[in-house]
Amino acid sequence: MRTLVLGLGNPLLGDDGVGWRVAKIIQGQVNDPDVQVDFHAGGGLSLMERLVGYDRAIIVDAINTSQQPQGSVNLFRLEDLPAHMASHLASVHETTLQNALQVGRMMKAPLPGEIMIVAVETQNVYDFSEELSPTVANAVPPAVQIVLSQLS
């Protein structure tokens, strides 16, 4: 089963880089030819295109639901996540990942049958910084463990 672990976000915008930070750690720990780790800063159609050719995807991203404390880590199936709650998965400049996947499937693109989201609750995603806030930095190890458990 070809699996893509994809860190989303922008590592130059503080806590928005949490997906990249988790993916970087996973990249150093996974040595399986069926698992690829990559990084992406876009959403919508470009994100859908990045998923082509994989059986499964695990996407790690910052999320702001305002319903949980900053640094909370949750695992969702993409279909269980409301489209408007999904950070890079739902860009205001483009369509949601859910809509983009629908278009891709209509075009017969080989898209993953399973897409899991590891979401880290954040607030400061627009501050220029290469550093995560302490609360979000503390969420990185649990997020890594969730991804590794999904891979095993």
C-alpha positions as CSV (number, residue, x, y, z in Angstrom):
1,M,0.0,0.0,0.0
2,R,1.6,3.2,-1.2
3,T,1.3,5.9,1.6
4,L,2.1,9.6,1.5
5,V,2.7,11.4,4.8
6,L,2.3,15.1,3.9
7,G,3.2,18.0,6.1
8,L,1.1,21.0,5.2
9,G,1.6,24.7,6.1
10,N,4.3,27.3,5.9
11,P,7.4,26.9,8.0
12,L,8.0,30.6,7.9
13,L,4.7,31.4,9.6
14,G,5.2,30.2,13.2
15,D,2.7,27.6,14.3
16,D,1.5,27.1,10.7
17,G,4.8,25.2,10.2
18,V,3.8,22.4,12.6
19,G,2.8,20.0,9.8
20,W,6.3,20.4,8.2
21,R,8.0,19.9,11.6
22,V,6.1,16.6,12.3
23,A,6.8,15.4,8.7
24,K,10.5,16.2,9.0
25,I,10.7,14.0,12.1
26,I,8.7,11.2,10.4
27,Q,11.0,11.4,7.4
28,G,14.0,10.6,9.6
29,Q,12.3,7.7,11.3
30,V,10.6,5.8,8.5
31,N,12.6,3.6,6.2
32,D,9.8,1.9,4.1
33,P,9.8,2.1,0.3
34,D,6.0,2.2,0.3
35,V,5.9,5.3,2.5
36,Q,6.9,8.7,1.1
37,V,7.2,11.8,3.2
38,D,6.8,15.2,1.6
39,F,5.9,18.9,2.4
40,H,3.3,21.1,0.7
41,A,2.2,24.7,1.2
42,G,-0.8,24.8,-1.0
43,G,-4.4,23.6,-0.7
44,G,-7.4,22.7,-2.9
45,L,-6.5,21.5,-6.4
46,S,-2.7,21.6,-6.0
47,L,-3.1,19.5,-2.8
48,M,-5.4,17.0,-4.6
49,E,-2.8,16.7,-7.4
50,R,-0.1,15.9,-4.9
51,L,-2.2,12.9,-3.6
52,V,-2.4,11.3,-7.0
53,G,-0.9,7.8,-7.2
54,Y,-1.2,6.9,-3.5
55,D,-3.4,4.4,-1.8
56,R,-3.5,6.2,1.5
57,A,-2.5,9.7,2.7
58,I,-1.8,11.0,6.2
59,I,-1.9,14.8,6.2
60,V,-0.5,16.8,9.1
61,D,-1.6,20.4,9.5
62,A,-2.4,23.2,11.8
63,I,-6.1,23.7,12.5
64,N,-8.0,26.4,14.4
65,T,-11.4,25.2,15.6
66,S,-11.5,27.5,18.6
67,Q,-13.1,24.5,20.3
68,Q,-10.0,22.9,21.9
69,P,-6.9,24.2,23.7
70,Q,-3.9,25.3,21.6
71,G,-1.6,22.3,21.2
72,S,-4.4,19.7,21.2
73,V,-3.7,16.9,18.6
74,N,-6.5,15.1,16.9
75,L,-6.9,12.4,14.3
76,F,-9.7,12.7,11.8
77,R,-10.8,10.9,8.6
78,L,-11.0,13.7,6.0
79,E,-14.7,12.9,5.5
80,D,-15.4,13.5,9.2
81,L,-13.8,17.0,9.1
82,P,-16.1,19.8,8.2
83,A,-14.7,21.4,5.0
84,H,-14.6,24.9,6.5
85,M,-12.6,23.8,9.5
86,A,-9.6,22.5,7.6
87,S,-6.9,25.2,7.4
88,H,-4.9,24.5,4.2
89,L,-7.5,21.9,3.3
90,A,-10.0,24.7,2.7
91,S,-8.3,27.8,1.2
92,V,-10.3,31.0,0.8
93,H,-8.6,31.4,-2.6
94,E,-9.4,28.0,-3.9
95,T,-11.8,25.1,-3.5
96,T,-11.7,22.8,-0.5
97,L,-9.7,19.5,-0.6
98,Q,-13.1,17.7,-0.4
99,N,-14.3,19.4,-3.6
100,A,-11.0,19.0,-5.3
101,L,-11.0,15.3,-4.6
102,Q,-14.5,15.1,-6.1
103,V,-13.3,16.7,-9.3
104,G,-10.2,14.4,-9.3
105,R,-12.4,11.3,-9.0
106,M,-14.7,12.5,-11.7
107,M,-11.6,12.8,-13.9
108,K,-10.6,9.2,-12.9
109,A,-7.4,10.3,-11.1
110,P,-5.9,7.5,-8.9
111,L,-6.6,9.1,-5.5
112,P,-6.2,7.6,-2.1
113,G,-9.1,5.6,-0.7
114,E,-8.1,6.7,2.8
115,I,-7.1,10.1,3.9
116,M,-6.4,10.8,7.5
117,I,-5.7,14.2,9.0
118,V,-3.5,14.7,12.0
119,A,-4.5,18.2,13.2
120,V,-2.7,20.4,15.8
121,E,-4.8,23.1,17.3
122,T,-3.1,26.5,16.7
123,Q,-3.8,30.2,16.8
124,N,-0.7,32.0,15.6
125,V,-0.4,31.1,12.0
126,Y,0.2,34.5,10.5
127,D,3.3,35.6,12.5
128,F,6.6,35.5,10.6
129,S,8.8,33.1,12.5
130,E,10.5,29.9,12.0
131,E,9.8,28.9,15.6
132,L,6.7,27.2,16.9
133,S,5.1,28.5,20.1
134,P,6.0,26.4,23.2
135,T,2.5,24.9,23.4
136,V,2.5,23.9,19.7
137,A,6.1,22.6,19.9
138,N,5.0,20.4,22.8
139,A,2.3,18.9,20.5
140,V,4.9,17.7,18.0
141,P,5.9,14.4,19.8
142,P,2.3,13.3,20.2
143,A,1.5,14.2,16.6
144,V,4.6,12.1,15.5
145,Q,3.3,9.2,17.5
146,I,-0.1,9.4,16.0
147,V,1.4,9.3,12.5
148,L,3.7,6.4,13.3
149,S,0.8,4.5,14.8
150,Q,-1.2,5.0,11.6
151,L,1.8,3.7,9.6
152,S,2.2,0.5,11.6
